[in-house]
Amino acid sequence: MKNIAARADIAWARASLGLIFVATLGACSAPRGVTTAVYDFGPGVVEPQPQNRMAPLPLLVMADVQAPLALEGSAVLYRLNYTDGQLLRPYAQARWSMPPAQLLRQQLRATLSAQRPILNANEGGPSPAGALVLRMELEEFSQLFDSPQASRGVLRVRATLLRAGPGGESLVAQRTVVASSPAPTPDAAGGVRALTVAAQSAITQLDDWVQQTQAALPTRP
């Protein structure tokens, strides 16, 4: 009887160890439930807008927004200006829905098209002769920490207006727009809010600049 009991105890122990091993293996292979927050500039206009059949401003051609390699991805980036402001760091669990240059172009196009017809550059042939062409380079788009608890969203974009002609494009005007906004919290969510406000400020400045430049140009026959 003792032998039978001992064998039963050994069998039970082996079975228990097997169950523990299976459970441990399952825990290692199961997802940990970590999710990545995906951000953009918000839903934009969500109500139907009246159609403007008579756009008051002249046609504008928009090219894609260029960006350096560090800004070509969708990471939400920050800098620790109080230790090493030259180092761009990505948040591990936050990203933009698309690269920042594309987000900026999308929002800017929506704003500019409210008062003028917009064409995409290199779509369906060369730009119409005499039309203004807007080209931009996004140079900075990050959350800048001046201290562990104080940060701001900083955006810098270089914009160039050119006029399309038979021989190519000629320079009309160029300017650099810098916009910043304080972050409400020292984290990715705060940085995104600050960069969204900074982007809207930059878009307003660009819209005003394009409109003023167009108005100042002599009318071509």
C-alpha positions as CSV (number, residue, x, y, z in Angstrom):
1,M,0.0,0.0,0.0
2,K,2.9,2.3,0.8
3,N,4.4,1.7,-2.7
4,I,1.0,2.5,-4.3
5,A,0.6,5.7,-2.3
6,A,4.2,6.8,-3.2
7,R,3.6,6.2,-6.9
8,A,0.4,8.2,-6.7
9,D,2.3,11.1,-5.0
10,I,5.0,11.0,-7.7
11,A,2.4,11.0,-10.5
12,W,0.5,13.9,-8.9
13,A,3.8,15.8,-8.5
14,R,4.7,15.2,-12.2
15,A,1.3,16.3,-13.4
16,S,1.5,19.5,-11.2
17,L,4.9,20.4,-12.6
18,G,3.6,19.8,-16.1
19,L,0.6,22.2,-15.5
20,I,2.9,24.8,-14.0
21,F,5.3,24.6,-17.1
22,V,2.3,24.9,-19.5
23,A,0.9,27.9,-17.6
24,T,4.3,29.6,-17.5
25,L,4.9,29.1,-21.2
26,G,1.4,30.5,-22.0
27,A,2.2,33.5,-19.9
28,C,5.4,34.2,-21.8
29,S,3.8,34.0,-25.2
30,A,0.6,35.9,-24.3
31,P,0.5,39.6,-25.2
32,R,1.2,41.9,-22.3
33,G,-1.6,44.3,-23.2
34,V,0.6,47.3,-23.9
35,T,-1.1,49.6,-26.4
36,T,0.3,52.5,-28.4
37,A,-1.5,55.8,-28.4
38,V,-2.1,57.1,-31.9
39,Y,-2.5,60.9,-32.4
40,D,-3.3,63.4,-35.1
41,F,-4.4,67.0,-35.1
42,G,-8.1,66.2,-34.3
43,P,-11.1,65.5,-36.5
44,G,-11.2,69.0,-38.1
45,V,-14.5,70.2,-39.5
46,V,-17.2,67.7,-38.7
47,E,-20.3,69.7,-39.9
48,P,-21.2,70.3,-43.6
49,Q,-19.8,73.6,-44.9
50,P,-21.5,75.9,-47.5
51,Q,-19.9,75.5,-50.9
52,N,-17.9,78.5,-52.1
53,R,-18.6,78.5,-55.9
54,M,-16.7,81.7,-56.4
55,A,-13.3,81.3,-54.7
56,P,-12.1,84.9,-54.0
57,L,-8.3,84.1,-54.2
58,P,-6.2,82.8,-57.1
59,L,-5.3,79.2,-57.7
60,L,-2.4,77.8,-55.6
61,V,-0.4,74.7,-56.3
62,M,0.9,72.7,-53.3
63,A,3.8,70.4,-53.3
64,D,4.5,67.7,-50.7
65,V,6.1,68.9,-47.5
66,Q,9.7,67.8,-47.3
67,A,11.3,66.7,-44.0
68,P,14.6,65.4,-42.7
69,L,15.1,61.7,-42.1
70,A,14.4,62.1,-38.3
71,L,10.9,63.4,-39.1
72,E,10.0,61.0,-41.8
73,G,8.6,58.4,-39.4
74,S,5.5,58.6,-37.2
75,A,7.2,58.8,-33.8
76,V,6.3,61.5,-31.3
77,L,9.7,63.1,-30.6
78,Y,11.0,65.1,-27.7
79,R,14.3,66.8,-26.7
80,L,15.7,67.3,-23.2
81,N,17.0,70.8,-23.6
82,Y,18.4,71.0,-20.1
83,T,20.8,68.0,-20.7
84,D,21.3,67.4,-24.4
85,G,19.0,69.4,-26.8
86,Q,20.7,67.9,-29.8
87,L,19.3,64.4,-29.1
88,L,15.9,63.5,-30.5
89,R,14.2,60.9,-28.4
90,P,11.0,59.0,-29.4
91,Y,8.2,58.1,-26.9
92,A,7.9,54.3,-26.7
93,Q,4.1,54.1,-26.6
94,A,2.9,57.1,-28.7
95,R,3.0,57.9,-32.4
96,W,1.3,60.1,-35.0
97,S,-1.2,58.6,-37.4
98,M,1.1,59.6,-40.3
99,P,4.4,61.4,-40.6
100,P,4.2,65.0,-39.2
101,A,5.0,66.5,-42.6
102,Q,1.9,64.8,-44.1
103,L,-0.3,65.9,-41.1
104,L,0.9,69.5,-41.6
105,R,0.2,69.5,-45.3
106,Q,-3.2,67.9,-44.8
107,Q,-4.3,70.6,-42.3
108,L,-2.7,73.4,-44.3
109,R,-4.5,72.3,-47.5
110,A,-7.8,72.2,-45.7
111,T,-7.3,75.8,-44.5
112,L,-6.0,77.2,-47.8
113,S,-8.7,75.6,-49.9
114,A,-11.4,77.4,-48.0
115,Q,-10.6,80.6,-50.0
116,R,-8.9,79.4,-53.2
117,P,-8.7,76.4,-55.5
118,I,-5.8,74.1,-54.6
119,L,-3.9,71.8,-57.0
120,N,-1.4,69.1,-56.0
121,A,2.0,69.6,-57.7
122,N,3.1,67.0,-60.2
123,E,-0.4,65.7,-60.6
124,G,-1.6,65.5,-64.2
125,G,1.3,67.4,-65.7
126,P,3.1,70.7,-65.0
127,S,1.7,73.5,-63.0
128,P,-0.5,76.1,-64.9
129,A,1.6,79.0,-66.2
130,G,1.5,81.9,-63.9
131,A,0.2,79.9,-60.9
132,L,1.9,80.2,-57.5
133,V,3.5,77.0,-56.2
134,L,4.0,76.5,-52.5
135,R,6.9,74.3,-51.4
136,M,7.8,73.6,-47.7
137,E,10.4,72.0,-45.6
138,L,9.5,70.9,-42.1
139,E,12.7,71.5,-40.1
140,E,11.6,71.0,-36.4
141,F,8.6,69.2,-34.9
142,S,9.2,68.1,-31.3
143,Q,8.4,68.6,-27.7
144,L,11.2,70.6,-26.1
145,F,11.8,70.1,-22.3
146,D,13.4,73.1,-20.7
147,S,13.2,71.3,-17.3
148,P,11.7,67.9,-16.2
149,Q,8.3,69.6,-15.6
150,A,8.3,72.4,-18.2
151,S,8.1,71.7,-22.0
152,R,6.7,73.2,-25.2
153,G,5.8,72.0,-28.6
154,V,8.1,73.6,-31.2
155,L,7.5,73.7,-35.0
156,R,9.7,75.3,-37.6
157,V,8.9,75.2,-41.3
158,R,10.6,77.0,-44.3
159,A,8.1,78.0,-47.0
160,T,8.9,79.0,-50.5
161,L,6.5,80.5,-53.1
162,L,7.4,80.2,-56.7
163,R,5.7,81.2,-60.0
164,A,5.3,78.5,-62.6
165,G,6.3,79.5,-66.2
166,P,7.3,78.0,-69.5
167,G,10.9,77.8,-68.5
168,G,10.3,76.4,-65.0
169,E,9.6,77.9,-61.6
170,S,10.9,81.3,-60.5
171,L,11.3,82.4,-56.9
172,V,8.7,84.8,-55.6
173,A,9.1,84.8,-51.8
174,Q,10.4,82.8,-49.0
175,R,10.1,82.8,-45.2
176,T,10.6,80.7,-42.1
177,V,7.8,80.2,-39.7
178,V,8.5,79.3,-36.1
179,A,5.6,78.5,-33.7
180,S,5.6,77.1,-30.2
181,S,3.0,76.4,-27.5
182,P,3.4,75.3,-23.8
183,A,2.6,71.7,-23.1
184,P,-0.1,71.2,-20.4
185,T,1.6,68.0,-19.1
186,P,5.2,66.7,-19.2
187,D,4.4,63.6,-21.3
188,A,3.5,62.5,-24.8
189,A,-0.1,63.6,-24.5
190,G,0.9,67.1,-23.4
191,G,3.5,67.2,-26.2
192,V,0.9,66.3,-28.8
193,R,-1.5,69.0,-27.6
194,A,1.2,71.6,-27.7
195,L,2.4,70.6,-31.2
196,T,-1.2,70.7,-32.4
197,V,-1.6,74.2,-31.2
198,A,1.8,75.2,-32.6
199,A,0.8,73.7,-36.0
200,Q,-2.4,75.6,-36.1
201,S,-0.5,78.8,-35.4
202,A,2.0,78.1,-38.1
203,I,-0.8,77.3,-40.6
204,T,-2.5,80.7,-39.8
205,Q,0.8,82.5,-40.4
206,L,1.3,80.7,-43.7
207,D,-2.2,81.4,-44.8
208,D,-1.8,85.1,-44.1
209,W,1.6,85.2,-45.8
210,V,0.4,83.4,-49.0
211,Q,-2.6,85.7,-49.2
212,Q,-0.5,88.9,-48.8
213,T,2.0,87.7,-51.3
214,Q,-0.6,86.8,-53.9
215,A,-2.3,90.2,-53.4
216,A,1.0,92.1,-53.9
217,L,1.8,90.4,-57.2
218,P,1.1,92.2,-60.4
219,T,-1.7,90.8,-62.5
220,R,-0.5,89.0,-65.6
221,P,-2.4,89.4,-68.8
